[in-house]
Each structure stands twice: as C-alpha cells, then as structure tokens.
Amino acid sequence: MAIVWTKDLSVGVDSIDAQHQQLFKMADELFDAGKAGKSKEKVGELLSFLGNYTKQHFADEEAYMKKINYPGLAEQQTAHKAFISELGKLQAEYEKSGSNISVIINANQ
C-alpha cells in the first residue's frame, strides 16, 4: 500500500503543500522499508526524520493558520500534539527494541 500525495489533498498554500508532499514521500519510504525488511538503521533514520520534520511542519502550519484566523486552529493543534506523541512513542519503542516486527507494524499503521 503506497502512501501517495494527490492533488485533492492540497490546502492551496504552496509551502504547506510542499511540506505535505515531503511527509508523504518519507512516510511511504518508511512503509516500504518495513515491508522490505530493510535494516533497522533505515527505519530509525526515517523515524528520526519524521519526528523532526513533523514538529517543524506543524509549527509552520499552525503559524499560517493563526495568521489567517483559521477557526479550527485549536483542533489542529490538538491533532498535531497527538500525532507527535504517537510518533514519539513509536521512536521510543524502536530505540528500546530495535527494528522488530511490532515496531514495523506500528510504523505502518
């Protein structure tokens, strides 16, 4: 199952859309690495990238939403925090157990 960016996912802001496309690309690479049984270093590298990148992306996205007085900002901030928390748990699980099958399954989900 490829994780593919499609135009209907566009928010109409070039910088945010470009970040979304990059996130989709990296998430797809993580999925492929898990599927292919690639080394734990690759999975760790991608998890680390996603952890750092999503924090920056969410900060940029929230700044833009604040700038345009987006009415759903609070809900987005809550969703972003939940995503970062889940990704952090996955990274901690990876660091604790390495690239075992449960980490790969959780990453894919």
C-alpha distances in whole Angstrom, upper triangle without the diagonal:
4,7,9,13,15,18,19,18,21,24,26,27,26,26,24,22,22,21,18,17,17,16,12,13,14,11,9,11,12,8,9,12,12,10,12,15,17,20,20,22,19,17,20,21,18,18,22,21,19,22,24,23,22,25,27,24,25,29,29,27,29,32,31,31,34,36,35,36,33,34,30,31,32,28,26,28,28,24,24,26,24,21,23,24,21,20,23,23,20,22,25,23,22,26,27,25,23,20,20,17,18,17,14,13,15,13,10,11
4,6,10,12,16,16,15,18,21,23,24,23,23,21,18,18,18,15,13,14,13,9,9,11,9,6,9,10,8,8,12,12,11,13,16,16,20,20,21,18,16,20,19,16,17,20,19,17,20,22,20,19,23,24,22,23,26,26,24,27,30,29,29,32,34,33,34,31,32,29,29,30,28,25,27,27,23,23,25,23,20,22,24,21,19,23,23,20,22,25,24,22,25,27,26,24,20,21,19,20,18,15,15,16,14,11,12
4,7,10,13,14,12,15,18,20,21,20,20,18,15,15,15,12,10,11,10,6,7,9,7,5,9,10,8,10,13,13,13,15,18,18,20,21,21,18,16,19,18,15,16,19,17,14,18,20,17,16,20,21,18,19,23,22,21,24,26,25,25,29,30,29,30,27,29,25,26,27,24,21,23,23,20,19,22,20,17,19,21,19,17,21,21,19,20,23,23,21,25,27,26,24,21,22,20,20,18,15,15,15,13,10,11
4,6,10,11,10,12,16,17,18,17,18,16,13,13,14,11,8,11,10,6,7,10,9,7,11,13,12,12,16,17,16,18,21,21,23,24,24,20,19,21,20,17,18,21,18,16,20,21,18,17,21,21,18,20,23,22,20,23,26,24,24,28,29,28,29,26,28,25,25,27,25,22,24,25,21,20,23,22,19,21,24,21,20,23,24,22,23,27,26,25,28,30,29,27,24,25,23,24,22,19,19,19,16,14,15
4,7,8,7,9,12,14,15,14,15,13,10,10,11,8,6,9,9,6,8,11,11,10,13,15,14,15,18,20,19,21,24,23,26,26,26,22,21,23,22,18,19,21,18,16,19,20,17,16,20,19,16,18,21,19,17,21,23,21,21,25,25,24,26,23,25,23,23,25,23,20,22,23,20,19,22,22,19,20,23,22,20,24,25,23,24,28,28,26,29,32,31,29,27,28,26,26,24,22,22,21,18,16,17
4,5,6,8,11,13,14,14,16,14,10,12,13,10,9,12,13,10,12,15,14,13,17,19,18,19,22,23,22,24,27,27,29,29,29,26,25,27,25,22,23,25,22,20,23,24,20,19,23,22,19,20,23,21,19,22,24,22,22,25,26,24,26,23,25,23,23,26,24,21,24,25,21,21,25,24,21,23,26,25,23,27,28,26,28,31,31,30,33,35,35,33,30,31,29,29,27,25,24,24,22,19,20
4,5,5,9,10,12,12,14,13,9,11,14,11,10,14,15,12,14,18,17,17,20,22,21,22,25,26,26,28,31,30,33,33,32,29,28,29,28,24,25,27,24,22,25,25,21,20,23,22,19,20,23,20,18,21,23,20,20,24,24,22,24,21,23,22,23,25,23,21,24,25,22,22,26,25,23,25,28,27,26,29,31,29,30,34,34,33,35,38,38,36,33,35,33,33,31,28,28,27,25,23,23
4,5,8,10,13,14,16,14,11,14,15,12,12,16,16,14,16,19,18,18,21,23,22,23,26,27,27,29,32,32,34,34,34,30,29,31,29,26,26,28,25,23,25,26,22,21,24,23,19,20,23,21,18,21,23,20,19,23,23,21,23,20,21,19,21,23,21,19,22,23,20,21,24,24,22,24,27,26,25,29,30,29,30,34,34,33,36,38,38,36,34,35,33,32,31,28,28,27,25,23,22
4,6,9,11,12,14,11,8,11,12,9,9,13,13,11,14,16,15,16,19,20,20,22,24,25,25,27,30,29,31,31,31,27,26,27,26,23,23,25,22,19,21,22,19,17,20,19,16,16,19,17,15,17,20,17,17,20,21,19,21,18,19,17,18,21,18,16,19,20,17,17,21,21,18,21,23,22,22,25,27,25,27,30,30,30,32,35,35,33,31,32,31,30,28,26,25,24,22,20,19
4,5,8,9,11,9,6,9,11,8,9,13,13,12,15,17,17,18,21,22,22,24,26,27,28,30,32,31,33,32,32,29,27,29,27,24,24,25,22,20,22,22,19,17,20,19,15,16,18,16,13,16,18,15,15,19,19,17,19,16,18,17,18,21,19,16,19,21,18,18,22,22,20,22,25,24,23,26,28,27,28,31,32,32,34,36,37,35,33,35,33,32,30,28,28,27,24,23,22
4,6,8,10,7,6,10,11,9,11,14,14,14,17,19,19,20,23,24,24,26,28,29,30,32,34,33,35,34,33,30,29,30,28,25,25,26,23,20,22,22,18,17,18,17,14,14,16,14,11,13,15,11,11,15,15,13,15,12,15,14,14,18,16,14,17,19,17,16,20,21,19,21,24,24,23,26,28,28,28,32,33,32,34,37,37,36,34,36,35,34,31,30,29,28,25,25,24
4,6,9,8,7,10,12,11,13,16,16,17,19,21,21,22,25,26,27,28,31,32,32,34,36,35,37,36,35,32,31,32,30,27,27,28,25,23,24,24,20,19,21,19,16,16,18,15,12,15,16,12,13,16,15,13,16,14,17,16,17,20,20,17,19,22,20,19,23,24,22,24,27,27,26,29,32,31,31,35,36,35,37,40,40,39,37,39,38,37,34,33,33,31,28,28,27
4,6,5,6,9,10,10,12,14,15,16,18,20,21,22,24,26,27,28,30,31,33,34,36,35,36,35,34,31,30,30,28,25,26,26,23,21,22,21,18,17,18,16,13,14,15,12,10,13,13,9,11,14,13,12,15,14,17,17,16,20,19,16,18,21,20,18,22,23,22,22,26,26,25,28,30,30,30,33,35,34,35,38,39,38,36,38,37,36,34,32,33,31,28,28,27
4,6,5,6,9,10,10,12,14,15,16,18,20,21,23,24,25,27,28,30,31,33,35,33,34,34,32,29,29,29,27,24,25,25,21,20,22,21,17,17,18,16,13,15,16,12,12,15,15,12,14,17,16,15,18,17,20,20,19,22,22,19,21,24,22,20,23,25,23,23,27,27,25,28,31,30,29,33,34,33,35,38,39,37,35,37,37,36,33,32,32,31,28,27,28
4,6,5,6,9,10,11,13,14,15,17,18,20,21,23,24,26,27,29,30,32,33,31,32,31,30,27,27,27,24,22,22,22,18,17,19,17,14,14,15,12,10,12,13,9,9,13,12,10,13,16,14,15,18,17,20,20,18,21,21,18,19,22,20,18,21,23,21,20,24,25,23,25,28,27,27,30,32,31,32,35,36,34,33,35,35,34,31,30,31,29,26,26,26
4,5,5,6,9,10,11,12,14,15,16,18,20,21,22,24,26,27,28,30,32,30,31,30,29,26,25,25,23,20,21,20,17,16,17,16,12,12,13,11,8,9,11,8,7,10,11,9,11,14,14,14,16,15,18,16,15,18,18,14,15,18,17,14,18,20,17,18,21,22,20,22,25,25,25,28,29,29,30,33,34,32,31,33,33,32,29,28,28,26,23,23,23
4,5,5,6,9,10,10,12,14,15,16,18,20,21,22,24,26,27,28,30,29,30,30,28,25,25,25,23,20,21,21,18,16,18,18,14,13,16,14,10,12,14,12,10,14,15,12,14,17,17,16,19,17,20,18,17,20,20,16,18,20,18,16,20,21,18,19,23,23,21,24,26,25,25,29,30,29,31,34,34,32,31,33,32,31,28,27,27,26,23,22,22
4,5,5,6,9,10,11,12,14,15,17,18,20,21,23,25,26,27,29,27,28,28,26,23,23,23,21,18,19,19,16,15,17,16,12,13,15,13,10,13,15,12,12,15,16,14,16,19,19,19,22,20,23,21,20,23,22,19,20,22,20,18,21,22,19,20,23,23,21,23,26,25,24,28,29,28,30,33,33,31,29,32,31,31,28,26,27,26,22,22,23
4,5,5,6,9,10,11,12,14,15,16,18,20,21,23,24,26,27,25,26,25,24,21,20,21,18,15,16,16,13,11,14,13,9,9,12,10,7,10,12,10,9,13,14,13,15,18,18,19,21,19,22,20,18,21,20,16,17,19,17,15,18,19,16,16,20,20,17,20,23,22,21,24,26,25,26,29,30,28,27,29,29,28,25,24,25,23,20,20,21
4,5,5,6,9,10,10,12,14,15,16,18,20,21,22,24,26,24,26,25,24,21,20,21,19,16,16,17,14,12,14,14,10,9,13,12,8,10,13,11,10,14,15,14,15,18,19,19,21,18,21,18,17,20,18,15,16,18,15,13,17,17,14,15,19,18,16,19,22,20,21,24,25,24,26,29,29,28,26,28,27,26,24,22,23,21,18,18,18
4,5,5,6,9,10,11,12,14,15,16,18,20,21,22,24,23,25,24,23,20,19,21,18,15,17,18,14,13,16,16,12,12,15,14,11,14,16,15,14,17,19,17,19,22,22,22,24,22,24,22,21,23,22,18,20,22,19,17,20,21,17,18,21,21,18,21,24,22,22,26,26,25,27,30,30,28,26,28,27,27,24,22,23,22,18,18,19
4,5,5,6,9,10,11,12,14,15,16,18,20,21,22,21,22,22,20,17,17,17,15,12,14,14,11,10,13,13,9,10,13,12,10,13,16,14,14,18,19,18,20,23,23,23,25,23,26,24,22,24,23,19,20,22,19,17,20,20,17,17,20,19,17,19,22,20,19,23,24,22,24,27,27,25,23,26,25,25,22,20,22,21,17,17,18
4,5,5,6,8,10,10,12,14,15,17,18,20,21,20,21,20,19,16,15,16,14,11,11,12,10,7,11,11,8,8,11,11,9,11,14,14,13,16,18,18,19,22,23,23,25,22,24,22,20,22,20,17,18,19,16,14,16,17,13,13,17,16,13,16,18,17,16,20,21,20,22,25,25,23,21,23,23,22,19,18,19,17,14,14,15
4,6,5,6,9,10,10,12,14,15,16,18,20,19,21,20,20,17,15,17,16,12,13,15,12,10,13,15,12,11,15,15,12,14,17,17,16,19,21,20,21,24,25,25,26,24,25,23,22,24,22,18,20,21,17,16,19,18,14,16,19,17,15,18,20,18,18,22,22,21,23,26,26,23,21,23,22,22,19,17,18,17,13,13,14
4,6,5,6,9,10,10,12,14,15,16,18,17,19,19,18,14,14,16,14,11,13,14,12,10,14,15,12,13,16,16,14,17,19,19,18,21,23,22,24,27,27,27,29,27,29,26,25,27,25,22,23,24,21,19,21,21,17,18,21,19,16,19,21,19,19,22,23,21,23,26,25,23,20,23,22,22,19,17,18,18,14,14,16
4,5,5,6,9,10,10,12,14,15,16,15,16,16,15,11,11,12,10,7,9,11,8,7,11,12,10,11,14,15,13,16,18,18,18,21,23,23,24,27,28,28,30,27,29,26,25,26,25,21,22,23,20,17,19,19,15,15,18,17,14,16,18,16,15,19,19,17,19,22,22,19,17,20,19,20,17,15,16,16,12,12,14
4,5,5,6,9,10,11,12,14,15,15,16,16,15,12,11,12,12,8,9,12,10,8,11,13,11,11,15,16,14,16,19,19,18,21,23,23,24,27,28,28,29,27,28,25,24,25,23,20,21,21,18,16,18,17,13,14,16,14,12,15,16,13,14,18,17,16,18,21,21,18,16,18,17,17,14,12,13,12,9,9,11
4,5,5,6,9,10,10,12,14,14,16,16,16,13,12,14,13,10,12,14,13,11,15,17,15,15,18,19,17,19,22,22,21,24,26,26,26,29,31,31,32,29,31,28,27,28,26,23,24,24,21,19,22,20,17,18,20,17,15,18,19,16,17,20,20,18,21,23,22,20,17,19,17,18,16,13,14,14,11,9,12
4,5,5,6,9,10,10,12,11,13,13,13,9,9,12,11,8,10,13,11,11,14,16,14,15,19,19,18,20,23,23,23,26,28,27,28,31,32,33,34,32,33,30,29,30,28,25,26,26,23,21,23,22,18,19,21,19,16,18,19,16,16,20,19,16,19,22,21,18,15,17,17,18,15,12,14,15,11,10,14
4,5,5,6,9,10,11,10,11,11,11,8,6,9,9,6,8,11,10,9,12,15,14,14,17,19,18,19,22,23,23,25,27,28,28,31,33,33,34,31,33,30,28,29,27,24,24,24,21,20,21,20,16,16,18,15,13,15,16,12,13,16,15,13,16,18,17,15,12,14,13,14,11,9,11,11,8,8,11
4,6,5,6,9,10,10,13,13,14,11,9,12,13,10,11,14,14,12,15,18,17,16,20,21,20,21,25,25,24,27,29,29,29,32,34,34,35,32,33,30,29,30,27,25,25,25,22,21,22,20,17,18,19,16,14,17,17,14,15,18,17,15,18,20,18,16,13,14,12,13,11,8,9,10,7,5,9
4,5,5,6,8,8,12,13,14,10,10,13,13,11,13,16,15,15,18,20,19,19,23,24,22,24,27,27,27,29,32,32,32,35,37,37,38,35,36,33,32,33,31,28,29,29,25,24,26,24,20,21,23,20,17,20,20,17,17,21,19,17,20,22,20,17,14,15,14,15,14,10,12,13,11,9,13
4,5,5,6,5,8,9,10,7,6,10,11,9,11,14,14,14,17,19,18,19,22,24,23,25,27,28,28,30,32,33,33,36,38,38,39,36,38,35,34,34,32,29,29,29,26,24,26,24,21,21,22,19,17,19,19,15,15,18,17,14,17,19,17,14,10,12,12,14,12,9,11,13,10,10,14
4,5,5,6,9,9,11,9,7,11,12,11,11,15,15,15,17,20,20,20,23,25,24,25,28,29,28,31,33,34,34,37,38,39,39,37,38,34,33,33,31,29,29,28,25,24,25,23,20,20,21,18,16,18,17,13,14,17,15,12,15,17,15,12,9,10,8,10,9,5,8,10,8,8,11
4,6,8,11,12,14,12,11,14,16,14,15,18,19,18,20,23,22,22,26,27,26,27,31,31,30,33,35,35,36,39,40,40,41,38,39,36,35,35,33,30,31,30,27,26,27,25,22,23,24,20,19,21,20,17,18,20,18,16,19,20,18,16,12,12,10,12,12,8,9,12,11,9,12
4,5,9,11,13,11,11,15,15,14,16,19,19,19,22,24,24,24,27,29,28,29,32,33,32,35,37,37,38,41,42,42,44,41,42,38,38,38,36,33,34,33,30,29,30,28,25,25,26,23,21,23,23,19,19,22,20,17,20,21,19,16,12,13,12,15,14,10,12,15,13,12,16
4,7,9,11,10,9,13,14,14,15,18,19,19,21,24,24,24,27,29,28,30,33,33,33,36,38,38,39,41,43,44,45,42,43,39,38,39,36,34,34,33,30,29,30,28,25,25,25,22,20,22,21,17,17,20,17,14,17,18,15,13,9,10,9,12,12,9,11,14,13,13,16
4,7,8,7,7,11,12,12,13,16,17,17,19,21,22,23,26,27,27,28,31,32,32,34,36,37,38,40,42,42,44,41,42,39,38,38,36,33,33,33,30,28,29,28,24,24,25,22,20,21,21,17,17,19,17,14,16,18,16,12,9,11,11,14,13,10,14,16,14,14,17
4,5,6,7,9,10,11,13,15,16,17,19,21,21,23,25,27,27,29,31,32,32,35,37,37,38,41,42,43,44,42,43,40,38,39,37,34,34,33,31,29,29,28,25,24,24,22,19,20,20,17,15,17,16,12,14,16,14,10,8,10,12,15,13,11,15,16,14,16,19
4,5,5,6,8,10,10,12,14,15,16,18,20,21,23,25,25,27,29,30,31,32,35,36,36,39,40,41,42,40,41,38,36,36,34,32,31,31,28,26,26,25,22,21,21,19,16,17,17,13,12,14,12,9,10,12,10,6,5,8,11,13,10,10,13,14,12,14,18
4,6,5,6,9,10,10,12,14,15,16,18,20,21,23,24,25,27,28,29,31,33,34,35,37,39,40,41,39,41,38,36,36,34,32,31,31,28,26,26,25,22,21,22,20,17,17,18,15,12,14,14,10,11,14,13,9,8,12,14,16,13,13,16,17,14,16,20
4,5,5,6,9,10,11,12,14,16,16,18,20,21,22,24,26,27,27,30,31,32,33,36,37,38,39,37,39,36,34,34,33,30,29,29,27,25,25,24,21,20,21,19,16,17,18,15,13,16,15,12,13,16,15,11,9,13,14,16,13,12,15,16,13,14,18
4,5,5,6,9,10,11,12,14,15,16,18,20,20,22,24,25,26,28,30,31,32,34,36,37,37,35,36,33,32,32,30,27,27,27,24,22,22,21,18,17,18,16,13,14,14,11,10,13,12,9,11,14,12,9,7,10,12,13,9,8,12,12,9,11,14
4,5,5,6,9,10,10,12,14,15,17,19,20,21,23,24,25,27,29,30,31,33,35,36,37,35,36,33,31,31,30,27,26,26,24,21,21,20,18,16,17,15,12,12,13,10,8,10,11,7,8,11,11,8,8,11,13,14,10,10,14,13,11,14,16
4,6,5,6,9,10,11,12,14,16,17,18,20,22,23,24,26,27,28,30,32,33,35,36,34,36,33,30,31,30,27,26,26,24,21,21,21,18,16,18,17,13,14,15,13,10,13,14,11,11,15,15,12,11,15,17,17,14,13,17,16,13,15,18
4,5,5,6,8,10,10,12,14,15,16,18,20,21,21,23,25,26,27,29,31,32,33,31,33,30,28,28,27,24,23,24,21,19,19,19,16,14,16,15,11,13,15,12,10,14,14,11,13,16,16,13,12,15,16,16,13,12,15,14,10,12,15
4,5,5,6,9,10,10,12,14,15,16,18,20,20,22,24,25,26,28,30,31,32,30,31,28,26,26,25,22,21,21,19,16,17,16,13,11,13,12,8,9,11,8,6,10,11,9,10,14,14,12,11,14,15,14,11,11,13,12,9,11,13
4,5,5,6,8,10,11,13,14,16,17,19,20,21,23,25,26,27,29,31,31,30,31,28,26,26,25,22,21,22,20,17,17,17,14,12,13,13,9,9,12,10,7,11,13,10,11,14,15,13,13,17,18,18,14,14,17,15,12,15,17
4,5,5,6,8,10,11,12,14,16,16,18,20,21,22,24,26,27,28,30,28,30,27,25,25,25,21,20,21,19,16,17,18,14,12,15,15,11,12,15,13,11,14,16,14,14,18,19,17,16,19,20,20,16,16,18,17,13,16,17
4,6,5,6,8,10,10,11,14,15,15,17,19,20,21,23,25,26,27,25,27,24,22,22,21,18,17,18,16,13,14,14,11,9,12,12,8,10,13,11,10,13,15,13,15,18,19,17,16,19,19,18,15,15,16,14,11,13,14
4,6,6,7,9,10,11,13,15,16,17,19,20,21,23,25,26,27,25,26,23,21,21,20,17,16,17,15,12,12,13,10,7,10,10,7,7,11,10,8,11,13,13,13,16,18,17,17,19,20,19,15,16,17,15,12,15,16
4,6,5,7,9,10,11,13,14,16,17,19,20,22,23,25,26,24,26,24,21,22,21,18,17,18,17,13,13,15,12,10,12,13,10,10,14,14,11,14,17,16,16,19,21,19,19,22,23,22,19,19,21,19,16,18,19
4,5,5,6,8,10,11,12,14,15,17,18,20,21,23,24,22,25,22,20,21,20,17,16,18,16,12,14,15,12,10,14,14,11,13,16,15,14,17,19,18,18,22,23,21,21,24,24,23,20,20,21,19,16,18,19
4,5,5,6,8,10,10,12,14,15,16,18,20,21,22,20,22,19,17,17,17,13,12,14,12,9,10,12,9,7,11,12,9,11,14,14,13,16,18,18,19,22,23,22,21,24,24,22,19,19,20,17,15,16,17
4,6,5,6,9,10,11,12,14,15,16,18,20,21,19,21,19,16,16,16,13,11,13,12,8,9,12,10,7,11,12,10,11,15,15,14,16,19,19,19,22,24,23,23,25,26,24,21,21,23,20,17,19,19
4,6,5,6,9,10,11,12,14,15,17,19,20,19,21,19,16,17,18,14,13,16,15,11,12,15,13,11,14,16,14,15,18,18,17,20,22,22,22,25,27,26,25,28,29,27,24,24,25,23,20,22,22
4,5,5,6,8,10,11,12,14,15,17,18,17,19,17,14,16,16,12,12,15,13,10,12,14,12,11,15,16,14,16,19,19,18,21,23,23,23,26,28,27,26,28,28,27,24,24,24,22,19,20,20
4,5,5,6,8,10,10,12,14,15,16,14,16,14,11,12,13,9,8,11,10,7,9,12,10,9,13,14,13,15,18,18,18,20,23,23,24,26,28,27,27,29,29,27,24,24,24,22,19,21,20
4,5,5,6,9,10,10,12,14,15,14,17,15,12,13,14,11,9,12,12,9,11,14,13,12,15,17,16,16,20,21,20,22,25,25,25,28,30,29,29,31,32,30,27,27,28,25,22,24,24
4,6,5,6,9,10,11,13,14,14,17,15,12,15,16,12,12,15,15,12,14,17,15,14,18,20,18,19,23,23,22,25,27,27,28,31,32,31,31,33,33,32,29,28,29,27,24,25,25
4,5,5,6,9,10,11,12,11,14,12,10,12,13,9,10,13,12,10,13,15,14,14,17,19,18,20,23,23,23,25,28,27,29,31,33,32,31,33,33,31,28,28,28,26,23,24,23
4,5,5,6,8,10,10,9,12,10,7,9,11,8,7,11,11,9,11,14,14,14,17,19,18,20,23,23,24,26,28,28,29,32,33,33,32,34,34,32,29,29,30,27,25,26,25
4,5,5,6,9,10,10,13,13,10,12,14,11,11,14,15,13,15,18,18,17,20,22,21,22,25,26,26,28,31,31,31,34,36,35,35,37,37,35,32,32,33,30,28,29,28
4,5,5,6,9,8,12,12,10,13,15,12,12,16,16,14,17,19,19,19,22,24,23,24,27,28,28,30,32,32,33,36,38,37,36,38,38,36,33,33,33,31,28,29,28
4,5,5,6,5,8,8,6,10,11,9,10,14,14,13,15,18,18,18,21,23,23,24,27,28,28,30,32,33,34,36,38,37,36,38,38,36,33,33,33,30,28,29,27
4,5,5,6,9,10,7,10,12,11,11,14,15,14,16,19,20,20,22,24,24,25,28,29,29,31,34,34,35,37,39,39,38,40,40,38,35,35,35,32,30,31,30
4,6,8,11,13,10,14,16,14,14,18,19,17,20,22,22,22,25,27,27,28,31,32,32,34,36,37,37,40,42,41,41,43,42,40,38,38,38,35,33,34,32
4,5,9,11,10,13,15,14,15,18,19,18,21,23,23,24,26,28,28,29,32,33,33,35,38,38,39,41,43,42,42,43,43,41,38,38,38,35,33,34,32
4,6,9,8,11,13,13,13,16,18,17,19,22,22,23,25,27,28,29,32,33,33,35,37,38,39,41,43,42,42,44,43,41,38,38,38,35,33,34,32
4,6,6,9,10,10,11,14,15,15,17,19,20,21,23,25,25,27,29,30,31,33,35,36,37,39,41,40,39,41,40,38,36,35,35,32,30,31,29
4,6,8,9,10,12,13,14,16,18,19,20,22,23,25,26,28,29,31,32,34,35,36,38,40,41,41,40,41,40,38,36,36,35,32,31,31,29
4,6,5,6,9,10,11,12,14,16,17,18,20,21,22,24,26,27,28,30,32,33,35,36,38,38,37,38,37,34,32,32,31,28,27,28,25
4,5,5,6,9,10,10,12,14,15,16,18,20,21,22,24,26,27,28,30,31,32,34,36,36,35,37,36,33,31,32,31,28,27,27,25
4,5,5,6,9,10,11,12,14,15,17,19,20,21,23,25,26,27,29,30,31,33,35,35,35,36,35,32,30,31,30,27,26,27,25
4,5,5,6,9,10,11,12,14,15,17,18,20,21,23,24,26,27,29,30,32,33,33,33,34,33,30,28,29,27,24,24,24,22
4,5,5,6,9,10,10,12,14,15,16,18,20,21,22,24,26,27,28,30,31,31,31,32,31,29,26,27,26,23,22,22,20
4,5,5,6,9,10,11,12,14,15,16,18,20,21,22,24,26,27,28,30,30,30,31,31,28,26,27,26,23,22,23,21
4,5,5,6,9,10,11,12,14,15,17,19,20,21,23,24,26,27,29,29,29,30,29,26,24,25,25,21,21,22,20
4,5,5,6,9,10,11,12,14,15,17,18,20,21,23,24,26,27,27,27,27,27,24,22,23,22,18,18,19,16
4,5,5,6,8,10,11,12,14,15,16,18,20,21,22,24,26,26,25,26,26,24,21,22,21,18,17,18,17
4,5,5,6,9,10,10,12,14,15,16,18,20,21,22,24,25,25,26,26,23,21,22,22,18,17,19,17
4,6,5,6,9,10,11,12,14,15,17,18,20,21,22,23,23,24,23,20,18,20,19,15,15,17,15
4,5,5,6,8,10,11,12,14,15,16,18,20,21,21,21,22,21,19,16,17,17,13,12,14,12
4,6,5,6,9,10,10,12,14,15,16,18,20,20,20,21,22,19,16,17,18,14,13,15,14
4,5,5,6,9,10,10,12,14,15,16,18,19,19,20,21,18,15,17,17,14,13,16,14
4,5,5,6,9,10,11,12,14,15,16,17,17,18,17,14,12,14,14,10,10,12,11
4,5,5,6,9,10,10,12,14,15,15,15,16,16,14,11,12,13,10,8,11,11
4,5,5,6,9,10,10,12,14,14,15,17,18,15,12,14,15,12,11,15,14
4,5,5,6,9,10,10,12,13,14,15,15,13,10,13,13,10,10,14,13
4,5,5,6,9,10,10,11,11,12,12,10,7,9,10,7,7,11,11
4,5,5,6,9,10,10,10,12,14,12,9,11,13,10,9,13,14
4,5,5,6,9,9,11,13,15,13,10,13,15,12,12,16,16
4,5,5,6,8,9,10,11,9,7,10,12,10,10,14,14
4,5,5,5,6,8,10,9,6,9,11,10,10,13,14
4,6,6,8,10,13,13,10,12,15,14,13,17,18
4,6,9,10,13,12,10,13,15,14,15,18,19
4,7,7,10,9,8,11,13,13,13,16,18
4,6,9,10,8,10,13,13,12,15,17
4,7,8,6,7,10,11,10,13,15
4,6,6,7,9,10,11,13,15
4,5,5,6,9,10,11,12
4,5,5,6,8,10,11
4,5,5,6,9,10
4,5,5,6,9
4,5,5,6
4,5,5
4,5
4
